[in-house]
Amino acid sequence: MRNKIFKIYALVLVAQIFLYACCDNNFNIFVKSFEFSAQDEADEDATSVSNADFFLQFEPTYQVDVAALLSKNSSLINTAYAAIDCFDEYTVIKYVENIEVTSDVPLFDIPAGASLNDRILVTYRFNAENLFTTNDMILRLNGGPADSNYSLRFDTEIPAETTATFTFTITFENEEQLVITTAAVTFE
């Protein structure tokens, strides 16, 4: 009798694993907010910084809402949950359409308040090997919450004795915007 019960249990377990082994948990996501600040690699005080040590740090925060948890709604027995590995699928519900970095002073022959995007090199904060553009950054932001701590640097030095604040603006496809401005930074 025990042998028969074990075989039935094993059959049900295997059947559930085969039926739901490729299940996907679905989540709706979008960039909810972000942190944007001027940083100094030499010390913690970014009010006065050299060009070599200066970077802008951008870190988005995503809102993740459950769309469907197929694995939890499938009524699997607990052993089957432990045996399968469901992949999470993210659906962006509010796309980032544009990002723009501006300064309150003219830089690189670009007027104050105009986009500095063409002068910015972007990397992941803790993996500076791969450089990409702000347009590539938009694609990565819309790709989901992977490595989401970015470092932005300018391709040209900012003249000494320049004091500036930098503003980062995200514009979504529905024209909604998120805007943050850094504290003032003086370049040595």
N, C-alpha and C positions, 0 to 999 in steps of 0.2 A: 504494500500500500504506500509506504514512504517513497519507494522508488517511483511509483506512478505519479505521486504528487510532485516530486522533484522534477520529473520529466515535463509535466504540464507547466510548472512554474518556469522552467528553463525555456520552454517553447514560447510562452507568453513574453518573457523577457527578451528573447532574441527577436521575436516578431516586432515588439515595440522599438527596439533599437534600430532595426532595419527600416521601419516606417518613419521614424523621426530623427534618424542620424544626420540628415541634412536640413534640419529645421533652422530657421533664422528668427532671431529675436529682432523686431523692428523698432527703431527709435526715430522720432522726429527731433531734429536739432537745428539750432541757429546760434549765432554769436549774440549773447545777451548783453555783455559788457566787456570792458578790457581795462588793463592797466597800461599806462604809457608814461615813461619817465626818462630823464637824462641821467646817465650813469658815468662814473669815473672809475676805471679799472685800477687806478693807483690807490685810491682811498674811497671812503664812503661819502665824501663831500663833493657833490657835482656842481657846486656854485662857481668854482673856479677849476678849469680843467685844461689839459693840453689836448691837442688834436689826436695824438697817438693813443691817449687813454679814453677818449670820449666815444660813447655810443648811445643810441636811443634804444630802450628796451620796450618791447611790445608783447603783452601776454593776454590773449583773449580768454574769456570765460564763456563756455557754451551752456545753453539751456538744453537739457536732454529730457524729452518727454516720451513715455512708453507709448508706442503705437500698437504693438502686439507682442506678447510673450508666448509664442507658439509652444515652447517647451513646457511652460507652466500651465497652459490651457489644454494640453493634450491628455491629461489624466494618466501619465505614465506612473508605473510603480516606482518607488524610491530608488530601487536598484538600477532601473533604466536611466534615471536622471544622472546617476553617478557614472554610467557607462558611456554617455554620449557627450559630445562637445558641440554645442550650438554656436554658430557664428552670429555675431551681432551685425545688423545692417542699419546704417544711418541714412536717413532721408533729410536733406536740407530743406526746410520749409520757408526760410527767408534768406535768399542769396545776397551775399555781399556783392554789390555791383561796382563799387569804386572805393579806393582808399587814397588818401591824399595827406602828405606831410607838407606843412607850410611853416614859415618863420615870420616873426613880427618885425624883422629888419631885412633889408635887401642882402642876399647872399648869392655869390657866383653870377653876378649880373642878372639875377632874377629878382623882380620887385617883391617887396614885403607882401605877404598874403598869397603869393602865387605858388603853384605846385613845385616842390623840390624833388618829386619822384624820380626824374631822370638822372639825378645826381646821387641816388641812394643805392647802396649795395646791401642786400638782405642775406642773413644766414640764420640758421637755428642757433640759439644762444649757446648751447653746449656742444655744437658740432659746426665749427666755423669753416669746414672744408668746402662745402657746397655753397657757392654764391648764386643768388637768383635775384630777379627784379621784383618790384612792387606788383607788377601784373601777375607774376608767378605766385606771389604771396596771396593774391586774391583767390587763385585756384586752390591753393593749399587751405585757406580758411574755409572755402566752400566744400572741401573734401572731408571735413570732420575733425574731431578733436584728437589728432595724432600728437606729434611733438609740437607744442604750441607756445613756445617761448622764443621770440624772435629778437635778433640783434640787428639794428639798422645803423649803418655808417655812411658817411659821405665820401665820394670818390675824390674830393678835392679838400685841401685844408681850409678851415675857416680862419680869416685873418685874426692876429692877436689883438687883444683889447676890444673884441666884439662881444657885446652882451646880447643874448637872444633868448626868446622862448620859442618852443616848437609845438605845433598843434597837429594832432593826428585826428583825421575825420574818416569815419566809415559811413558810406552811403549804401543803403540796402535797395533792392529792386522796387520796393514800395515807396521810395524817396525818404524814408525815415533815416535819421542820422544819429550817430554816437560821436561825441567830440570830447577830447581831453587835451589840455595844454600843460606843458611841463613848467617847472619853476625856471626862473631866469638862470642862464648859464653864461659865465664870462670865460672867454678863451685866452689862454696865456701865450 
